[in-house]
Amino acid sequence: MIPIIPVVAVSSAPTVGEGSGLAAPPPLALYVHWPWCVKKCPYCDFNSHERRTEVDEPAYLAALIADLEAALPQIWNRPVISVFIGGGTPSLMRAETADALLAAIRMRLPLHPGAEITLEANPGTAEAAKFAAFRAAGVNRLSIGVQSFDDAKLEALGRIHDSAEARRAIDLALKYFERVNLDLMYALPQQTLKEAERDIATATGAGVGHISAYHLTLEPNTPFHHAPPLLPDDDLAADMQEMVEAKLAEGGFAQYETSAFARPAGDTNSRCQHNLNYWNFGDYLGLGAGAHSKLSNHESIWREARHRNPRAYLEGAARGNFISTRQPVARADLPGEFMMNALRLNEGFPLGLFTERTGLPLAAIEESVLAARRAGLLETADGHIRPTPLGRRFLNQLLAGFLK
């Protein structure tokens, strides 16, 4: 059989995770977690906590800065290509907190010229009033959690904004930010295909350059998982997914990842650079309660997690102890971890990226690639490995073939 990818002898290739390393570390991004929100949504399994009392923002800011300073030896002199402030609801923080946070980051890290700096925001009136100040602080990309433009569906999702607030927030965001993303969900409780289509039509007509459209899933340890609402069946949900992709394409949005769409279609700069770094198995340093990191050096690839509970994180900060777990990525796990990210991209990845980011030879995935190609889930062409339309539709099945 003629191999579909060039095979490098395993003995001649570097290994990672157990005593070897990469030729060079990959690009580095920074993630900052704000763990508080006004109300915990019943579908949300993120590390978010209802703000029952006033948040001590100066204390949390000081902890974030100390966390960053403690991590500097791991990333010394590596330029940062993007900053993402997520949550929770980061737009709840005072604008002066965001300003001080970004100033502290610039003082300690070499930010790449034109680095993408994203802040997640809710469409509530109070948060939207701070958009201008967030832009002045240095945020240059806003991601708004709209989820739906249907008031009944927003109520079913436990959201605290209505459709009118969402539209006002989008208009205000576009006044101050050139780059705005809308988060939408489909397959919502008792949602019809027409209702989902109206949401997409409203989003495409809003004037933003990026839309993230997610299928609602019932995650473990959430109220929706314990008491499931009435959701569209699998066939209707599949019809909604096809409709979302078709309508966004008609609106000039190119799908470049499982749930991500950007326009103009040919402009790669309109894509989310921070998330692209994740999907290309880049490095990221996570700061804040529950934040995760993936960091590489010439010897190994490590994963870290910060203390999850905000109180535990602040107590740990007082002791200079931010990290709850730290462990190397085992060599046997690297193919699966890489492919779980890279195969989310419609364009797939260039052949050389696998070895560049894992230190493993292409031979480590050749058997699985051949099997997926025979099943019609993968294609190899133009020096790339990419999922076929069938592979994108059955992504979990495709990825299972690469897991240990």
TIKOLPA-731862 format. One record per residue (C-alpha): residue number from 0; x, y, z negated. Coordinates in steps of 0.1 Angstrom, whole numbers, plus 5000, padded with zeros to 4 digits. Layout:
REM TIKOLPA-731862
+-----+------+-------+------+
!   i ! east ! north !   up !
+-----+------+-------+------+
! NUM !    X !     Y !    Z !
...
+-----+------+-------+------+
***
This chain:
REM TIKOLPA-731862
+-----+------+-------+------+
!   i ! east ! north !   up !
+-----+------+-------+------+
!   0 ! 5000 !  5000 ! 5000 !
!   1 ! 5013 !  5035 ! 5009 !
!   2 ! 5012 !  5057 ! 4979 !
!   3 ! 4990 !  5088 ! 4981 !
!   4 ! 5014 !  5108 ! 4960 !
!   5 ! 5052 !  5108 ! 4959 !
!   6 ! 5064 !  5084 ! 4931 !
!   7 ! 5092 !  5093 ! 4908 !
!   8 ! 5108 !  5065 ! 4889 !
!   9 ! 5097 !  5067 ! 4853 !
!  10 ! 5132 !  5063 ! 4840 !
!  11 ! 5144 !  5094 ! 4859 !
!  12 ! 5116 !  5117 ! 4846 !
!  13 ! 5115 !  5137 ! 4814 !
!  14 ! 5091 !  5126 ! 4788 !
!  15 ! 5072 !  5147 ! 4763 !
!  16 ! 5058 !  5143 ! 4728 !
!  17 ! 5083 !  5118 ! 4715 !
!  18 ! 5119 !  5130 ! 4719 !
!  19 ! 5122 !  5148 ! 4752 !
!  20 ! 5108 !  5179 ! 4768 !
!  21 ! 5098 !  5202 ! 4796 !
!  22 ! 5120 !  5221 ! 4821 !
!  23 ! 5104 !  5253 ! 4810 !
!  24 ! 5074 !  5263 ! 4788 !
!  25 ! 5042 !  5271 ! 4807 !
!  26 ! 5025 !  5305 ! 4806 !
!  27 ! 5013 !  5316 ! 4772 !
!  28 ! 4979 !  5331 ! 4762 !
!  29 ! 4966 !  5344 ! 4729 !
!  30 ! 4933 !  5336 ! 4713 !
!  31 ! 4919 !  5354 ! 4683 !
!  32 ! 4889 !  5341 ! 4664 !
!  33 ! 4863 !  5362 ! 4647 !
!  34 ! 4842 !  5336 ! 4628 !
!  35 ! 4811 !  5357 ! 4618 !
!  36 ! 4778 !  5362 ! 4634 !
!  37 ! 4745 !  5377 ! 4624 !
!  38 ! 4726 !  5344 ! 4628 !
!  39 ! 4738 !  5309 ! 4636 !
!  40 ! 4720 !  5297 ! 4668 !
!  41 ! 4705 !  5262 ! 4665 !
!  42 ! 4725 !  5248 ! 4695 !
!  43 ! 4759 !  5263 ! 4685 !
!  44 ! 4787 !  5240 ! 4672 !
!  45 ! 4814 !  5266 ! 4673 !
!  46 ! 4832 !  5277 ! 4641 !
!  47 ! 4808 !  5305 ! 4633 !
!  48 ! 4793 !  5316 ! 4600 !
!  49 ! 4763 !  5338 ! 4593 !
!  50 ! 4774 !  5371 ! 4578 !
!  51 ! 4756 !  5370 ! 4545 !
!  52 ! 4776 !  5398 ! 4529 !
!  53 ! 4797 !  5427 ! 4543 !
!  54 ! 4829 !  5413 ! 4559 !
!  55 ! 4862 !  5426 ! 4544 !
!  56 ! 4876 !  5435 ! 4578 !
!  57 ! 4909 !  5450 ! 4565 !
!  58 ! 4916 !  5418 ! 4547 !
!  59 ! 4908 !  5396 ! 4577 !
!  60 ! 4929 !  5419 ! 4600 !
!  61 ! 4958 !  5417 ! 4576 !
!  62 ! 4955 !  5379 ! 4576 !
!  63 ! 4955 !  5378 ! 4615 !
!  64 ! 4986 !  5400 ! 4616 !
!  65 ! 5004 !  5379 ! 4590 !
!  66 ! 4993 !  5347 ! 4610 !
!  67 ! 5008 !  5362 ! 4641 !
!  68 ! 5041 !  5371 ! 4624 !
!  69 ! 5044 !  5336 ! 4610 !
!  70 ! 5040 !  5321 ! 4644 !
!  71 ! 5064 !  5344 ! 4662 !
!  72 ! 5094 !  5320 ! 4660 !
!  73 ! 5074 !  5295 ! 4680 !
!  74 ! 5068 !  5319 ! 4709 !
!  75 ! 5097 !  5343 ! 4707 !
!  76 ! 5102 !  5365 ! 4738 !
!  77 ! 5075 !  5346 ! 4758 !
!  78 ! 5053 !  5371 ! 4777 !
!  79 ! 5016 !  5368 ! 4769 !
!  80 ! 4994 !  5367 ! 4801 !
!  81 ! 4960 !  5372 ! 4784 !
!  82 ! 4943 !  5379 ! 4751 !
!  83 ! 4908 !  5365 ! 4743 !
!  84 ! 4889 !  5377 ! 4712 !
!  85 ! 4861 !  5351 ! 4706 !
!  86 ! 4838 !  5339 ! 4680 !
!  87 ! 4814 !  5341 ! 4663 !
!  88 ! 4805 !  5375 ! 4675 !
!  89 ! 4836 !  5397 ! 4678 !
!  90 ! 4815 !  5427 ! 4689 !
!  91 ! 4803 !  5429 ! 4653 !
!  92 ! 4837 !  5441 ! 4642 !
!  93 ! 4843 !  5479 ! 4639 !
!  94 ! 4860 !  5494 ! 4669 !
!  95 ! 4889 !  5507 ! 4647 !
!  96 ! 4895 !  5470 ! 4637 !
!  97 ! 4898 !  5460 ! 4673 !
!  98 ! 4920 !  5490 ! 4680 !
!  99 ! 4943 !  5481 ! 4651 !
! 100 ! 4944 !  5444 ! 4660 !
! 101 ! 4954 !  5451 ! 4696 !
! 102 ! 4980 !  5476 ! 4685 !
! 103 ! 4995 !  5450 ! 4662 !
! 104 ! 4996 !  5425 ! 4690 !
! 105 ! 5013 !  5449 ! 4714 !
! 106 ! 5039 !  5458 ! 4687 !
! 107 ! 5049 !  5421 ! 4682 !
! 108 ! 5044 !  5404 ! 4716 !
! 109 ! 5055 !  5413 ! 4751 !
! 110 ! 5021 !  5416 ! 4769 !
! 111 ! 5023 !  5409 ! 4807 !
! 112 ! 5016 !  5441 ! 4827 !
! 113 ! 4979 !  5442 ! 4834 !
! 114 ! 4972 !  5414 ! 4809 !
! 115 ! 4935 !  5404 ! 4807 !
! 116 ! 4921 !  5413 ! 4773 !
! 117 ! 4886 !  5399 ! 4768 !
! 118 ! 4861 !  5405 ! 4740 !
! 119 ! 4830 !  5385 ! 4735 !
! 120 ! 4799 !  5405 ! 4728 !
! 121 ! 4762 !  5400 ! 4720 !
! 122 ! 4737 !  5422 ! 4739 !
! 123 ! 4724 !  5437 ! 4706 !
! 124 ! 4719 !  5475 ! 4705 !
! 125 ! 4744 !  5480 ! 4677 !
! 126 ! 4772 !  5461 ! 4695 !
! 127 ! 4765 !  5478 ! 4728 !
! 128 ! 4769 !  5512 ! 4712 !
! 129 ! 4806 !  5503 ! 4706 !
! 130 ! 4815 !  5493 ! 4742 !
! 131 ! 4832 !  5526 ! 4750 !
! 132 ! 4853 !  5524 ! 4718 !
! 133 ! 4863 !  5488 ! 4726 !
! 134 ! 4874 !  5499 ! 4761 !
! 135 ! 4894 !  5528 ! 4746 !
! 136 ! 4911 !  5502 ! 4722 !
! 137 ! 4924 !  5483 ! 4752 !
! 138 ! 4898 !  5457 ! 4759 !
! 139 ! 4895 !  5454 ! 4797 !
! 140 ! 4871 !  5425 ! 4801 !
! 141 ! 4838 !  5420 ! 4784 !
! 142 ! 4819 !  5387 ! 4781 !
! 143 ! 4782 !  5391 ! 4772 !
! 144 ! 4763 !  5362 ! 4757 !
! 145 ! 4730 !  5368 ! 4774 !
! 146 ! 4719 !  5331 ! 4778 !
! 147 ! 4685 !  5340 ! 4793 !
! 148 ! 4664 !  5369 ! 4805 !
! 149 ! 4632 !  5352 ! 4794 !
! 150 ! 4620 !  5364 ! 4760 !
! 151 ! 4603 !  5331 ! 4752 !
! 152 ! 4634 !  5312 ! 4760 !
! 153 ! 4656 !  5335 ! 4739 !
! 154 ! 4633 !  5330 ! 4710 !
! 155 ! 4635 !  5292 ! 4714 !
! 156 ! 4673 !  5294 ! 4714 !
! 157 ! 4672 !  5314 ! 4682 !
! 158 ! 4688 !  5345 ! 4698 !
! 159 ! 4683 !  5379 ! 4681 !
! 160 ! 4682 !  5400 ! 4713 !
! 161 ! 4655 !  5403 ! 4739 !
! 162 ! 4657 !  5407 ! 4777 !
! 163 ! 4654 !  5444 ! 4776 !
! 164 ! 4684 !  5447 ! 4753 !
! 165 ! 4703 !  5423 ! 4776 !
! 166 ! 4697 !  5445 ! 4806 !
! 167 ! 4707 !  5477 ! 4787 !
! 168 ! 4739 !  5461 ! 4774 !
! 169 ! 4749 !  5450 ! 4810 !
! 170 ! 4743 !  5485 ! 4824 !
! 171 ! 4763 !  5500 ! 4796 !
! 172 ! 4791 !  5474 ! 4799 !
! 173 ! 4795 !  5482 ! 4836 !
! 174 ! 4798 !  5518 ! 4828 !
! 175 ! 4830 !  5512 ! 4809 !
! 176 ! 4844 !  5479 ! 4822 !
! 177 ! 4853 !  5468 ! 4857 !
! 178 ! 4853 !  5432 ! 4846 !
! 179 ! 4821 !  5419 ! 4830 !
! 180 ! 4811 !  5382 ! 4825 !
! 181 ! 4776 !  5370 ! 4817 !
! 182 ! 4771 !  5337 ! 4798 !
! 183 ! 4739 !  5320 ! 4809 !
! 184 ! 4723 !  5287 ! 4800 !
! 185 ! 4699 !  5264 ! 4819 !
! 186 ! 4680 !  5233 ! 4811 !
! 187 ! 4665 !  5252 ! 4782 !
! 188 ! 4636 !  5240 ! 4760 !
! 189 ! 4605 !  5235 ! 4783 !
! 190 ! 4622 !  5255 ! 4811 !
! 191 ! 4609 !  5251 ! 4846 !
! 192 ! 4629 !  5253 ! 4878 !
! 193 ! 4613 !  5286 ! 4887 !
! 194 ! 4622 !  5300 ! 4853 !
! 195 ! 4658 !  5290 ! 4856 !
! 196 ! 4658 !  5305 ! 4891 !
! 197 ! 4645 !  5338 ! 4878 !
! 198 ! 4673 !  5339 ! 4853 !
! 199 ! 4699 !  5333 ! 4880 !
! 200 ! 4684 !  5359 ! 4903 !
! 201 ! 4684 !  5385 ! 4875 !
! 202 ! 4721 !  5377 ! 4868 !
! 203 ! 4732 !  5379 ! 4904 !
! 204 ! 4715 !  5412 ! 4908 !
! 205 ! 4730 !  5427 ! 4877 !
! 206 ! 4762 !  5439 ! 4894 !
! 207 ! 4787 !  5419 ! 4874 !
! 208 ! 4817 !  5400 ! 4889 !
! 209 ! 4816 !  5368 ! 4868 !
! 210 ! 4789 !  5345 ! 4856 !
! 211 ! 4794 !  5314 ! 4834 !
! 212 ! 4764 !  5291 ! 4837 !
! 213 ! 4762 !  5262 ! 4812 !
! 214 ! 4739 !  5233 ! 4809 !
! 215 ! 4724 !  5233 ! 4773 !
! 216 ! 4736 !  5203 ! 4754 !
! 217 ! 4726 !  5189 ! 4721 !
! 218 ! 4759 !  5190 ! 4701 !
! 219 ! 4763 !  5168 ! 4669 !
! 220 ! 4758 !  5186 ! 4636 !
! 221 ! 4735 !  5213 ! 4650 !
! 222 ! 4698 !  5218 ! 4642 !
! 223 ! 4689 !  5211 ! 4678 !
! 224 ! 4707 !  5177 ! 4675 !
! 225 ! 4688 !  5168 ! 4643 !
! 226 ! 4654 !  5181 ! 4656 !
! 227 ! 4657 !  5181 ! 4694 !
! 228 ! 4634 !  5205 ! 4713 !
! 229 ! 4616 !  5194 ! 4744 !
! 230 ! 4642 !  5197 ! 4772 !
! 231 ! 4639 !  5191 ! 4810 !
! 232 ! 4646 !  5155 ! 4819 !
! 233 ! 4678 !  5145 ! 4837 !
! 234 ! 4664 !  5148 ! 4872 !
! 235 ! 4650 !  5183 ! 4866 !
! 236 ! 4683 !  5194 ! 4849 !
! 237 ! 4702 !  5181 ! 4880 !
! 238 ! 4679 !  5201 ! 4902 !
! 239 ! 4686 !  5232 ! 4881 !
! 240 ! 4723 !  5226 ! 4884 !
! 241 ! 4721 !  5224 ! 4922 !
! 242 ! 4699 !  5255 ! 4923 !
! 243 ! 4724 !  5274 ! 4901 !
! 244 ! 4753 !  5266 ! 4924 !
! 245 ! 4733 !  5273 ! 4956 !
! 246 ! 4718 !  5307 ! 4944 !
! 247 ! 4751 !  5319 ! 4931 !
! 248 ! 4768 !  5310 ! 4963 !
! 249 ! 4741 !  5330 ! 4982 !
! 250 ! 4748 !  5359 ! 4959 !
! 251 ! 4785 !  5360 ! 4969 !
! 252 ! 4798 !  5340 ! 4938 !
! 253 ! 4824 !  5313 ! 4944 !
! 254 ! 4824 !  5284 ! 4920 !
! 255 ! 4859 !  5278 ! 4909 !
! 256 ! 4853 !  5257 ! 4878 !
! 257 ! 4826 !  5235 ! 4865 !
! 258 ! 4807 !  5263 ! 4849 !
! 259 ! 4824 !  5294 ! 4862 !
! 260 ! 4815 !  5316 ! 4892 !
! 261 ! 4833 !  5348 ! 4904 !
! 262 ! 4829 !  5373 ! 4931 !
! 263 ! 4839 !  5386 ! 4956 !
! 264 ! 4843 !  5349 ! 4966 !
! 265 ! 4878 !  5353 ! 4980 !
! 266 ! 4892 !  5374 ! 4952 !
! 267 ! 4910 !  5352 ! 4927 !
! 268 ! 4916 !  5382 ! 4904 !
! 269 ! 4879 !  5382 ! 4895 !
! 270 ! 4883 !  5348 ! 4878 !
! 271 ! 4889 !  5345 ! 4841 !
! 272 ! 4927 !  5344 ! 4838 !
! 273 ! 4925 !  5333 ! 4802 !
! 274 ! 4904 !  5302 ! 4809 !
! 275 ! 4924 !  5294 ! 4840 !
! 276 ! 4954 !  5291 ! 4818 !
! 277 ! 4936 !  5265 ! 4797 !
! 278 ! 4925 !  5245 ! 4827 !
! 279 ! 4960 !  5246 ! 4842 !
! 280 ! 4973 !  5231 ! 4809 !
! 281 ! 4991 !  5263 ! 4799 !
! 282 ! 5000 !  5272 ! 4763 !
! 283 ! 4979 !  5292 ! 4739 !
! 284 ! 4984 !  5305 ! 4704 !
! 285 ! 4953 !  5306 ! 4683 !
! 286 ! 4949 !  5330 ! 4654 !
! 287 ! 4921 !  5332 ! 4629 !
! 288 ! 4898 !  5308 ! 4610 !
! 289 ! 4895 !  5275 ! 4628 !
! 290 ! 4916 !  5286 ! 4658 !
! 291 ! 4935 !  5260 ! 4678 !
! 292 ! 4969 !  5262 ! 4695 !
! 293 ! 4988 !  5242 ! 4721 !
! 294 ! 5024 !  5251 ! 4722 !
! 295 ! 5053 !  5237 ! 4742 !
! 296 ! 5090 !  5239 ! 4739 !
! 297 ! 5119 !  5221 ! 4756 !
! 298 ! 5115 !  5191 ! 4733 !
! 299 ! 5077 !  5186 ! 4728 !
! 300 ! 5041 !  5197 ! 4730 !
! 301 ! 5023 !  5204 ! 4698 !
! 302 ! 4987 !  5210 ! 4688 !
! 303 ! 4978 !  5231 ! 4657 !
! 304 ! 4946 !  5241 ! 4639 !
! 305 ! 4941 !  5269 ! 4614 !
! 306 ! 4920 !  5265 ! 4583 !
! 307 ! 4884 !  5264 ! 4595 !
! 308 ! 4865 !  5281 ! 4567 !
! 309 ! 4870 !  5319 ! 4566 !
! 310 ! 4875 !  5318 ! 4529 !
! 311 ! 4900 !  5290 ! 4531 !
! 312 ! 4918 !  5309 ! 4559 !
! 313 ! 4920 !  5340 ! 4538 !
! 314 ! 4932 !  5321 ! 4507 !
! 315 ! 4958 !  5303 ! 4528 !
! 316 ! 4969 !  5337 ! 4542 !
! 317 ! 4977 !  5348 ! 4506 !
! 318 ! 5001 !  5319 ! 4504 !
! 319 ! 5015 !  5322 ! 4539 !
! 320 ! 4998 !  5289 ! 4547 !
! 321 ! 4976 !  5293 ! 4578 !
! 322 ! 4978 !  5258 ! 4595 !
! 323 ! 4956 !  5229 ! 4584 !
! 324 ! 4970 !  5204 ! 4609 !
! 325 ! 5000 !  5202 ! 4632 !
! 326 ! 5010 !  5172 ! 4653 !
! 327 ! 5028 !  5164 ! 4686 !
! 328 ! 5008 !  5153 ! 4716 !
! 329 ! 5017 !  5116 ! 4722 !
! 330 ! 5032 !  5108 ! 4756 !
! 331 ! 5004 !  5083 ! 4763 !
! 332 ! 4978 !  5110 ! 4757 !
! 333 ! 4993 !  5136 ! 4781 !
! 334 ! 4978 !  5123 ! 4814 !
! 335 ! 4943 !  5124 ! 4799 !
! 336 ! 4947 !  5158 ! 4783 !
! 337 ! 4961 !  5173 ! 4815 !
! 338 ! 4934 !  5158 ! 4837 !
! 339 ! 4905 !  5168 ! 4814 !
! 340 ! 4915 !  5204 ! 4820 !
! 341 ! 4928 !  5205 ! 4856 !
! 342 ! 4899 !  5185 ! 4871 !
! 343 ! 4874 !  5210 ! 4859 !
! 344 ! 4888 !  5232 ! 4887 !
! 345 ! 4871 !  5228 ! 4921 !
! 346 ! 4904 !  5234 ! 4938 !
! 347 ! 4921 !  5208 ! 4916 !
! 348 ! 4959 !  5213 ! 4911 !
! 349 ! 4991 !  5211 ! 4931 !
! 350 ! 5010 !  5179 ! 4927 !
! 351 ! 5040 !  5195 ! 4911 !
! 352 ! 5019 !  5210 ! 4883 !
! 353 ! 5014 !  5177 ! 4866 !
! 354 ! 5051 !  5170 ! 4860 !
! 355 ! 5058 !  5207 ! 4853 !
! 356 ! 5032 !  5209 ! 4825 !
! 357 ! 5035 !  5174 ! 4810 !
! 358 ! 5071 !  5163 ! 4818 !
! 359 ! 5058 !  5130 ! 4832 !
! 360 ! 5062 !  5116 ! 4867 !
! 361 ! 5033 !  5114 ! 4891 !
! 362 ! 5036 !  5077 ! 4888 !
! 363 ! 5019 !  5080 ! 4854 !
! 364 ! 4985 !  5089 ! 4870 !
! 365 ! 4989 !  5072 ! 4904 !
! 366 ! 4969 !  5041 ! 4896 !
! 367 ! 4940 !  5061 ! 4882 !
! 368 ! 4941 !  5086 ! 4911 !
! 369 ! 4939 !  5057 ! 4936 !
! 370 ! 4909 !  5042 ! 4917 !
! 371 ! 4891 !  5075 ! 4916 !
! 372 ! 4898 !  5081 ! 4953 !
! 373 ! 4884 !  5047 ! 4962 !
! 374 ! 4852 !  5056 ! 4942 !
! 375 ! 4849 !  5088 ! 4961 !
! 376 ! 4855 !  5110 ! 4931 !
! 377 ! 4889 !  5124 ! 4940 !
! 378 ! 4906 !  5136 ! 4972 !
! 379 ! 4943 !  5143 ! 4979 !
! 380 ! 4951 !  5168 ! 5006 !
! 381 ! 4973 !  5198 ! 5012 !
! 382 ! 4996 !  5189 ! 4983 !
! 383 ! 4966 !  5190 ! 4959 !
! 384 ! 4946 !  5166 ! 4939 !
! 385 ! 4910 !  5178 ! 4935 !
! 386 ! 4876 !  5164 ! 4926 !
! 387 ! 4852 !  5157 ! 4955 !
! 388 ! 4816 !  5171 ! 4953 !
! 389 ! 4806 !  5137 ! 4939 !
! 390 ! 4834 !  5139 ! 4914 !
! 391 ! 4823 !  5173 ! 4902 !
! 392 ! 4788 !  5159 ! 4898 !
! 393 ! 4800 !  5130 ! 4878 !
! 394 ! 4829 !  5147 ! 4861 !
! 395 ! 4827 !  5126 ! 4828 !
! 396 ! 4830 !  5094 ! 4848 !
! 397 ! 4860 !  5108 ! 4867 !
! 398 ! 4878 !  5119 ! 4836 !
! 399 ! 4872 !  5086 ! 4818 !
! 400 ! 4895 !  5069 ! 4843 !
! 401 ! 4924 !  5090 ! 4830 !
! 402 ! 4919 !  5085 ! 4793 !
! 403 ! 4940 !  5062 ! 4773 !
+-----+------+-------+------+
***
